[in-house]
Amino acid sequence: MSLRRLNLAVALAVAVAGTAIAGIPVASAADSGEQQLATTETRTIRYGPWTIPAATGHTHDEMGGTGNRVAFNIEKPCTNCMLTAIKPNLVYEDGRNANINTGPMLHHAVIGQFGEPDLVCRLGGLGPKRLFSSGNERTPVTLPAGFGMRIDSGDRWSLVYDLMNHAHAERTVYISIEYTYLTGSAARRLTPVTPMWLDVASCLNPTFDAPAGDTTRTARWTSTVSGEVVYMKGHLHHGGKTITATNLTTGQRICEVAVVQGGSPEFIDEHGNAEISSAPPCIGSPIQTIRRGDVLEIAARYVADHPHEDVMGIMTGWIAER
């Protein structure tokens, strides 16, 4: 087991207490859009700063990195509210995007809520409930109209993060997340959704080694709930092509995400190496209905000219239970 893989398993297992890390609110706005027939509020919080070591060479294995770390009791955007959108980013102190064209890479960031059981990964009911995650593709979540993810006053959030650096000089960055939410009576009118994390590896350690060639890795989960899936997004690493979720019980495809590498200059480093630049999500009201006992299969396809260690095949979604 590699050090990066071991650290991720440990980070997810032990992040249950700690000291607060400052969040810096940098924006607040109102949007009188039609989504919930009420105004919404938007707030951006920066987590950090963190300094990433310099790369020592030109290959992916020679990139600088923080390894997996945990920020405990991070700031939430609101309390007694409903989140309707989450937009992740990696930025410099002056607010500029930090991406591999200038060095930094958001390898992954996972927000978890402790004291609440995860829908898929139970861990004895202790959590963390995995609320949101992102890789360097930075796919935003925008729930369909009428849905929201509840945040209560007693919720404690922690952040597992792993940052990398393609540049040959260290870089200091912040993880910046823009949250959109409702409070009060407007929030109470929304249908609550539960986050759902499905991956092709294991419960605590969502990494595996992909061999050279065209390979597909699969895993299955028997649903413990019934409800409407309203949003799903996927996460793969370099060499990944597609990740899909299928309801084997009904024979219906729930979602397929095909990733794009190097789709814009920000996602190409100074040596011409490209990283995943987009992973279009599936959105619907609902995308599909699943029932307790349905068997869901996740399949991650990789096409690589050489083996890759510690890759991921993850689909995260939000389901309105009933």
C-alpha positions in Angstrom: 0.0 0.0 0.0 1.4 3.4 -1.0 1.9 6.2 1.5 -0.7 8.3 -0.3 -3.2 5.5 -0.2 -2.5 4.7 3.5 -2.8 8.4 4.4 -6.2 8.7 2.8 -7.6 5.8 4.7 -6.2 7.1 7.9 -7.5 10.6 7.3 -11.0 9.5 6.6 -10.9 7.2 9.7 -9.5 9.6 12.3 -11.0 13.0 11.3 -13.5 13.1 14.2 -12.3 16.1 16.3 -10.0 19.0 16.3 -9.6 22.8 16.3 -11.4 25.2 14.1 -9.8 26.5 10.9 -10.6 30.0 9.8 -12.9 30.5 6.8 -12.7 33.9 5.0 -16.0 35.1 3.6 -15.3 36.9 0.4 -18.7 37.3 -1.3 -22.3 37.6 -0.3 -25.1 38.2 -2.8 -28.8 37.8 -3.3 -30.4 36.1 -6.3 -34.2 36.6 -6.8 -34.3 33.7 -9.2 -37.3 31.4 -9.5 -35.7 28.3 -8.0 -37.4 28.3 -4.6 -39.8 31.2 -5.1 -37.6 33.2 -2.7 -34.3 34.9 -2.6 -31.2 32.8 -2.2 -27.9 33.7 -0.5 -24.5 33.0 -1.9 -21.3 32.9 0.2 -17.8 32.0 -0.6 -15.5 30.6 2.0 -11.7 30.1 1.6 -10.1 27.2 3.5 -6.3 27.5 4.1 -3.8 28.8 3.1 -1.7 25.8 2.4 1.8 25.7 0.8 2.5 22.9 -1.7 6.1 21.7 -2.2 7.7 22.1 -5.6 7.8 19.3 -8.2 11.1 17.5 -8.5 10.6 16.4 -12.1 8.3 16.3 -15.1 6.2 13.1 -14.5 3.1 12.8 -12.4 5.0 10.7 -9.8 7.4 13.6 -9.4 4.8 16.3 -8.6 5.0 18.1 -5.3 2.2 17.3 -2.9 0.8 17.8 0.6 -0.4 14.2 0.9 -3.7 13.7 2.6 -4.4 16.1 5.4 -7.4 16.9 7.6 -8.8 20.4 8.5 -11.1 19.9 11.5 -14.3 21.8 12.3 -14.2 23.9 9.2 -16.5 26.8 8.8 -20.0 26.1 7.4 -21.7 28.7 5.1 -24.9 28.8 7.2 -26.9 26.9 9.9 -30.5 25.8 9.9 -30.4 26.2 6.2 -30.6 24.2 2.9 -27.7 24.1 0.5 -28.8 24.3 -3.2 -25.5 24.7 -5.0 -21.8 24.1 -4.2 -19.0 25.4 -6.5 -15.4 24.4 -5.6 -12.2 26.1 -6.8 -8.5 26.4 -5.9 -7.2 30.0 -5.8 -4.2 32.2 -4.9 -4.3 34.9 -2.3 -5.4 37.5 -4.8 -8.3 35.4 -6.0 -6.8 34.2 -9.3 -7.5 30.6 -10.3 -4.7 28.2 -9.3 -4.5 25.4 -11.8 -1.8 23.2 -13.4 -0.8 25.8 -16.0 0.8 27.6 -13.1 1.4 24.5 -11.0 -1.3 23.7 -8.4 -3.7 20.9 -8.7 -6.7 20.0 -6.5 -6.1 16.3 -6.3 -9.1 15.9 -4.1 -11.1 17.5 -1.3 -13.8 15.8 0.7 -16.2 17.5 3.2 -17.6 15.2 5.9 -20.1 15.6 8.7 -19.3 13.7 11.9 -21.8 12.1 14.2 -24.0 11.2 11.3 -23.8 7.8 9.5 -22.9 7.8 5.8 -25.6 6.3 3.6 -23.3 3.8 1.9 -20.2 3.6 4.3 -21.8 3.0 7.7 -18.7 2.6 9.9 -20.8 1.7 12.9 -23.0 4.8 12.5 -20.2 7.2 13.5 -19.8 8.8 10.1 -18.4 10.8 8.6 -21.4 11.4 6.3 -19.6 12.4 3.1 -21.4 15.6 2.0 -19.4 16.8 -1.0 -16.1 16.1 -2.9 -14.2 17.4 -5.8 -11.1 16.7 -7.8 -9.3 19.1 -10.1 -12.1 19.0 -12.6 -14.0 21.1 -10.0 -17.5 20.1 -11.1 -20.1 22.3 -9.4 -23.2 20.9 -7.9 -26.5 22.7 -8.7 -29.5 20.8 -7.4 -32.8 20.9 -9.4 -35.4 23.4 -8.3 -37.2 22.4 -5.1 -34.4 20.4 -3.5 -31.7 21.2 -0.9 -29.2 19.5 1.5 -29.9 20.4 5.1 -27.3 22.0 7.4 -28.2 22.0 11.1 -26.7 24.2 13.8 -25.0 21.2 15.6 -23.3 19.8 12.4 -19.5 19.6 12.5 -17.7 19.6 9.3 -14.1 18.5 8.5 -12.2 18.6 5.3 -9.8 15.9 3.9 -7.6 17.5 1.2 -4.7 16.5 -1.0 -3.0 19.2 -3.1 -0.4 18.7 -5.8 2.0 21.0 -7.7 3.3 20.7 -11.3 5.6 23.7 -10.9 9.2 23.7 -9.9 8.6 26.2 -7.2 6.3 25.9 -4.1 2.9 27.4 -4.4 0.5 28.8 -1.6 -3.2 28.3 -2.3 -6.7 28.2 -0.8 -9.5 25.8 -1.4 -12.4 28.2 -2.2 -16.0 27.0 -2.1 -19.0 29.0 -3.2 -22.2 27.9 -1.4 -25.8 28.9 -2.4 -28.5 28.3 0.2 -31.9 29.3 1.7 -32.9 29.9 5.3 -36.2 30.3 7.1 -39.6 29.4 5.6 -38.1 29.2 2.1 -35.7 26.5 3.2 -38.5 24.5 4.9 -40.4 24.3 1.5 -37.5 22.4 -0.1 -37.4 18.6 -0.3 -34.3 17.4 1.6 -31.7 15.3 -0.2 -29.2 12.8 1.2 -25.7 12.6 -0.2 -24.7 9.2 -1.7 -21.1 8.2 -2.4 -20.5 5.2 -4.6 -17.0 4.0 -5.7 -15.3 1.0 -7.3 -12.8 0.5 -4.5 -13.5 0.2 -0.7 -15.4 2.0 1.9 -12.6 3.9 3.6 -10.0 3.8 0.9 -11.4 4.7 -2.5 -8.1 4.1 -4.5 -6.9 1.2 -6.6 -4.1 0.5 -9.1 -5.1 0.6 -12.8 -3.0 -1.6 -15.1 -1.9 -0.6 -18.6 -4.4 -1.1 -21.4 -8.2 -0.8 -21.5 -9.7 -2.0 -18.2 -12.9 -1.6 -16.3 -13.3 -2.0 -12.6 -16.7 -2.5 -11.0 -18.4 -2.6 -7.6 -21.9 -3.1 -6.4 -24.1 -1.7 -3.6 -27.5 -2.9 -2.5 -29.6 0.2 -1.8 -30.8 0.6 1.8 -33.3 3.4 0.8 -35.9 4.2 -1.7 -36.1 7.6 -3.4 -35.5 9.8 -6.4 -31.9 10.4 -7.5 -31.7 14.1 -8.6 -28.0 14.7 -9.2 -24.9 12.6 -9.9 -21.3 13.4 -10.8 -18.2 11.4 -11.4 -14.5 11.5 -10.5 -11.6 9.8 -12.3 -7.9 10.2 -12.5 -5.4 10.6 -15.4 -6.2 7.8 -17.9 -9.8 7.6 -16.9 -12.4 7.7 -19.6 -15.9 7.0 -18.3 -17.7 6.2 -15.0 -21.2 4.8 -15.0 -23.9 3.9 -12.5 -26.4 1.3 -13.5 -29.4 -0.2 -11.6 -28.9 -3.9 -12.2 -32.3 -4.7 -10.7 -34.2 -2.7 -13.3 -31.6 -2.8 -16.1 -31.6 1.0 -16.4 -28.5 3.2 -16.7 -28.7 5.9 -14.0 -25.8 8.1 -15.1 -22.7 8.0 -17.4 -20.0 10.6 -17.0 -17.4 10.9 -19.8 -14.4 13.0 -18.8 -12.4 15.4 -20.9 -8.6 15.9 -20.5 -6.9 19.2 -21.3 -10.1 20.9 -22.6 -8.7 24.4 -21.8 -5.2 25.8 -21.3 -5.6 26.0 -17.5 -5.5 22.2 -17.4 -2.3 21.8 -19.4 1.0 22.2 -17.5 4.3 23.8 -18.8 5.5 20.4 -20.0 2.3 19.7 -22.1 0.9 17.2 -19.5 -2.9 17.4 -19.4 -5.3 16.7 -16.5 -9.0 16.1 -16.5 -10.8 19.4 -17.2 -14.4 18.5 -17.1 -16.8 15.7 -16.1 -20.3 16.7 -17.0 -22.9 15.6 -14.4 -26.3 14.1 -14.6 -29.2 16.2 -13.4 -33.0 15.6 -13.2 -36.2 15.8 -11.2 -35.5 12.9 -10.9 -32.8 11.3 -13.0 -34.2 7.9 -11.9 -36.1 6.3 -9.0 -34.5 3.6 -7.0 -36.0 1.3 -4.4 -34.7 -0.4 -1.3 -33.0 -3.6 -2.3 -32.1 -2.5 -5.8 -28.5 -3.4 -6.8 -26.5 -0.5 -8.2 -23.3 -1.1 -10.1 -20.5 1.4 -10.5 -18.0 0.9 -13.4 -14.9 2.9 -14.0 -13.1 2.6 -17.3 -9.4 3.4 -17.7 -7.3 3.4 -20.9 -3.6 3.9 -20.1 -0.3 3.2 -21.8 1.3 2.4 -18.5 0.1 1.4 -15.0 -1.3 4.1 -12.7 -1.2 3.8 -8.9 -3.8 5.1 -6.5 -6.5 6.1 -9.1 -10.2 6.5 -8.2 -13.5 5.7 -9.6 -16.2 7.6 -7.7 -19.7 8.7 -8.3 -21.4 11.0 -5.8 -25.1 11.7 -5.9 -28.0 13.2 -4.0 -31.2 11.3 -3.4 -34.6 12.5 -2.1 -35.6 9.6 0.2 -39.2 8.5 0.5 
